[in-house]
Amino acid sequence: MSPVNYVYLAALLFTIGAAGVLIRRNAIVVFMCIELMLNAANLTLVAFSRMHGNLDGQIMAFFVMVVAAAEVVVGLAIIVMLYRSRHSASVDDANLMKL
Amino acid sequence: MIGLLVGVPLLGAAVLLLGGRRLDRSGHWLATLLAAASFVIGAVLFASMLGEDAESRAMHSKLFSWVPVEGFQADVAFQLDQLSMTFVLLITGVGTLIHLYSVGYMEHDPKRRRFFAYLNLFLAAMLLLVLADNFLLLYVGWEGVGLASYLLIGFWQHKPSAATAAKKAFLVNRVGDAGLAIAIFLMFTTFGTFAFAPVLSAAGEAGEGKLTAIGLMLLLAACGKSAQVPLQSWLGDAMEGPTPVSALIHAATMVTAGVYLITRSGAIFNGAPDAQLVVVIVGAVTLLFGAIVGCAKDDIKKALAGSTMSQIGYMILAAGLGPIGYAFAIMHLVTHGFFKAGLFLGAGSVMHGMNDEVDMRRYGGLRKHMPVTFVTFGLGYLAIIGFPGLSGFFSKDQIIEAAFGKGGTEGWILGAVTLLGAAITAYYMTRVMLMTFFGEERWRKAPTPSPAEPDVEPAAETRGAYTPPHPHESPKIMTIPMIVLAFGSVFAGGLFKAGESFVGWLEPVTQFEHGHSPVSATAVTAATIVALVLGVGAAYLQYGRKPVPALAPRGSLLTRAARRDLLQDDFNHVVLVSGGTHLTRSLVYVDNKVVDGAVNGTAASFGGLSGRLRRLQNGFARSYAVSMFGGAAVLIAATLLMRAV
């Protein structure tokens, strides 16, 4: 199977993720979509690494995973706190950051 | 030695001003002593100068380097030549006499110490003015005398009129001072220096245009300081100062500084005939202007002030004639210094005996009560109208002759103007004399304001309790200076004229040429005497034969205009004050509407724009995400597009 297909899959996953971030209101879903986009990016890194016979992309994928794990910790904590204070996980309810 | 001449009175001023109340009792004697010391130093220098040859009489002494910069050398250095020497003797001599007189005149004034400090300050500044060897140091003295004049005019500053008069004198003088400053700038750019010797010796090589510009600016300066048209308006009001001040500063010395300036810069004017013509016109106009004003004033000091203006007009006119006139200008200046100071001191003596009354319509018949004042004032009067044999006769006659000697139509016009001036001088001085010392005694009568004369202010004493004055002769300390000055008024002219000694004395500094007068000297003298007789006769018919009304009659249109100084203040008000007000108003309008409008408009448009842009910040995380996404998409698209191209 040609490695190019992995790139197509990654593009599809990224598109789904981006659409989810832009469309969905539930913070958990938005969060999962962000993870989806990160993983799509990882997939392209690994696919191109394979295509070019170069390990740099794979190493980069590990970095992304670590950053994603850290981001999950912080992000989930924020969402939990948000839910506790507002009894809602909708991102549109958290709109105080404006003039 | 020359520095000492300036230093001694300056020391006096410093000691008196810083010494405080301790010197209240003795300060005036200290000031008089220092003025006299300055005169003695001057006399010693004069004697040593006489011992030298005419050509090597000028002395120089450099005190210190003031601004030693590459390409800009300003020194505090003095130059004592024949011209300066003449002034030094006049200033210190008359100054000492007036110090002495003031001891009596200001005896009861609580601020006497300060008065004498200012007088000493004035002497120092005036000596600095005439002794400076460069225009910059002259400017220092020029400003110094302006300051002293301001302080002394406003000496009785509790009177609002005196305070206003001081301010007016100061402001009008600023205009002239600006002219002097510009003249010095022009000199520096033209000649690269402002010391007298290099500037005056190089004046011939500079272009006529530049010389004319410098000359006109110097003339503006002279107009301010010497109260010449159009900057003459301050002198009449300056009479608010104590009378000794009027005698010293506003008659004998400071107001003649303009004549000194023009004579000193003679080389510049010689190379600029246009500037000279303007000088002559200013002199001629002022000499008539002052004389006409002098005819209408009832205030004795203001009448004398008009006369001063007119006599300085003579000097300026003579100085404008060039080498044929400089020496005569200075000669008239010196004789005028004697007789006008004497006249003012006489007026002060009259006021002293008359409860400070200045209205001549309230005098009359004073010759019986004040014999010494009468005789000294009378001699000064005969001198100023040019009675044959007295000093004014010689000096004025010379100027009239020089005016004819200018040649051509100009010469005839100037000669006629000076002759007319002489007649008017005789008229108004006779009027002053008759109203003050002759006729019936008019001060006892209680004044009755008449309804027929609505524009006549009721005299001051009708409002308060009126105590009739008891005219009496002034103390000796006041009469002695008057007697000395009267001697000067009588003999100075003849002394100067004898063998052209004065002209010969000044010649190394001012040059001298004989004018080519179309009329003979005898004819000029005869015409002068005719003018004199006509003037005196007219005044006698009007004020000697008929009784003088104690309240001023309404008078003709010209009289009323002359009482208001020929509308000079009205003119200044309409043209300068209203004009200035309108100018500033329109500038404020432009500033508010155009300049502020542009600034405020820019600010408002940015404010409005940012208000619109602020709406983009709506707080919805997803809308921010859309803009990030869109931005990233645009960036990628642009990158790809660039790659493709």
Interface residues (C-beta under 8 A of the other chain):
Chain A: A18 V21 L22 R25 V91 D92 A94 N95 L96 M97 K98 L99
Chain B: R614 Q617 N618 G619 F620 A621 R622 A625 V626 F629
